[in-house]
Amino acid sequence: MLKMSSTSQDENEKQDPMNLPVVSNLTGRYLKAFVVAYEAFRIDRDVSPDKRKIENYEIQLRETQEYYFVFLLAKRSPAERNMKGGSSSLGQDVMYRIRRRDYRIMERTFFK
């Protein structure tokens, strides 16, 4: 079994991370598809800089035999919870269609 040691005095940091529950598993290919989409998103001039903060998004990954689909779904502020549409004060919903064989972005779609 793999063990980790720490020199930190903080009790939370002393806990062995190997014993913590797994929050999510991602394969390298899904992570690569996300990175391709995120790199395009973070420099996209159609999204204002204040709406490009990745912490304001939920990420969804889907796939077909030919494509990965990366969804960046903007969180909503409490006042916007029931609001319909793809844009909020925190972000802009967008989907990237990425070809599996070469990780090339084939389509970018904003939701309105």
C-alpha positions in Angstrom: 0.0 0.0 0.0 1.2 3.5 -0.8 1.7 5.8 2.2 2.3 9.5 2.2 4.1 11.4 4.9 3.7 15.1 5.7 5.6 17.6 7.8 2.5 19.9 8.1 1.1 20.5 11.5 -2.5 21.1 10.2 -4.6 18.0 11.1 -6.4 18.1 7.7 -3.2 18.1 5.8 -1.9 15.1 7.9 -4.7 12.9 6.6 -3.5 10.5 4.0 -5.2 11.5 0.7 -5.2 7.9 -0.4 -7.9 7.2 2.2 -10.1 10.0 1.0 -13.1 9.1 -1.2 -12.7 9.5 -4.9 -14.7 12.5 -6.2 -14.3 11.8 -9.9 -12.3 9.6 -12.3 -11.2 10.9 -15.7 -9.2 9.1 -18.3 -6.4 10.8 -20.1 -8.3 11.0 -23.3 -11.3 12.8 -21.6 -8.9 15.2 -19.9 -7.1 15.9 -23.1 -10.5 16.7 -24.8 -11.3 19.1 -21.9 -7.9 20.8 -22.1 -8.4 21.4 -25.9 -11.8 22.9 -25.2 -10.7 24.9 -22.2 -7.6 26.4 -24.0 -10.0 27.6 -26.8 -12.5 28.9 -24.2 -10.1 30.9 -22.1 -9.0 33.0 -25.1 -12.4 33.2 -26.8 -13.2 36.9 -27.5 -16.9 36.1 -27.7 -16.9 35.5 -24.0 -16.0 38.4 -21.7 -12.9 37.9 -19.5 -15.0 38.0 -16.3 -17.2 35.1 -17.6 -14.2 32.8 -18.4 -13.4 31.8 -14.8 -13.5 28.0 -14.9 -14.6 27.8 -11.2 -17.9 29.3 -12.3 -18.7 26.2 -14.6 -19.9 22.7 -14.3 -18.1 20.5 -16.9 -19.8 17.6 -18.7 -18.1 15.2 -21.1 -20.0 13.1 -23.6 -18.9 11.0 -26.6 -19.8 9.2 -29.8 -17.6 6.9 -31.8 -16.3 9.9 -33.7 -16.5 12.9 -31.3 -16.0 14.1 -27.8 -18.5 16.8 -26.6 -17.2 19.1 -23.8 -19.9 21.2 -22.2 -19.0 24.2 -20.0 -22.3 25.0 -18.2 -22.3 28.3 -16.3 -23.3 28.3 -12.7 -26.1 30.6 -11.7 -26.2 33.1 -8.9 -29.0 32.6 -6.3 -31.1 35.2 -8.1 -30.7 33.4 -11.4 -31.5 29.8 -10.3 -34.8 29.6 -12.3 -33.6 31.6 -15.2 -33.7 29.9 -18.6 -31.0 30.4 -21.2 -27.3 29.8 -21.6 -25.9 32.9 -20.1 -25.7 34.1 -16.5 -23.8 36.8 -14.7 -21.2 34.2 -14.0 -20.7 32.7 -17.4 -21.8 31.6 -20.8 -22.9 28.0 -21.6 -20.9 26.5 -24.5 -20.3 23.1 -26.1 -17.2 22.0 -28.1 -17.4 19.1 -30.5 -13.9 17.6 -30.7 -12.8 15.0 -33.2 -11.5 11.9 -31.4 -8.8 10.9 -33.9 -6.9 14.2 -33.7 -8.5 16.3 -30.9 -9.4 19.0 -33.3 -12.3 21.3 -32.5 -14.9 20.9 -35.2 -17.6 23.0 -33.7 -18.3 25.5 -30.9 -21.9 26.2 -29.9 -23.1 28.8 -27.5 -26.4 28.2 -25.8 -28.8 31.1 -25.6 
